[in-house]
């Protein structure tokens, strides 16, 4: 039997930022949960938006190897593995 371990011992914290506080109005890659395919478990599309137009929910930076899991609408089973091309995007 495997010992119980707190999840914080197994995962890394997510890096966060607030695009709306950016000093410059530049483009960044944003991934909304609706961009995650329930069938392929991949991010199917991204959008490039200006920092000053970012939705308030755009806060978490992702990196290669991360796994996105929707906690907002878990019944949609929106889960995706992050590939190299999405490293540094915001979700």
Residue pairs with C-beta under 8 A, 6 or more apart in sequence:
14 60
14 61
14 62
15 60
15 61
15 63
16 59
16 60
16 61
17 59
17 61
17 90
18 59
19 28
19 51
19 52
19 54
19 58
19 90
20 51
20 52
20 54
20 56
22 51
22 52
24 51
25 50
25 51
25 52
26 50
26 51
27 48
27 49
27 50
27 51
28 48
28 49
28 51
28 54
28 89
28 90
29 46
29 47
29 48
29 86
29 88
29 89
29 90
30 46
30 47
30 48
30 49
30 54
30 55
30 58
30 89
30 90
30 91
31 43
31 46
31 47
31 62
31 68
31 86
31 89
31 90
31 91
32 47
32 55
32 91
33 68
33 70
33 72
33 73
33 76
33 78
33 91
35 43
35 44
35 45
35 46
35 47
36 42
36 43
36 44
36 68
36 70
36 78
36 79
36 80
37 43
37 44
37 80
38 76
38 77
38 78
41 79
41 80
41 81
42 80
42 81
42 83
43 68
43 80
43 82
43 83
43 86
46 86
46 89
49 58
54 90
58 90
58 91
59 90
60 90
60 91
61 88
61 89
61 90
62 68
62 82
62 86
62 87
62 88
62 89
62 90
62 91
63 82
63 87
63 88
64 82
64 83
64 84
64 86
64 87
65 81
65 82
66 81
66 82
67 79
67 80
67 81
67 82
68 78
68 79
68 80
68 82
68 91
69 78
69 79
70 76
70 78
70 79
82 89
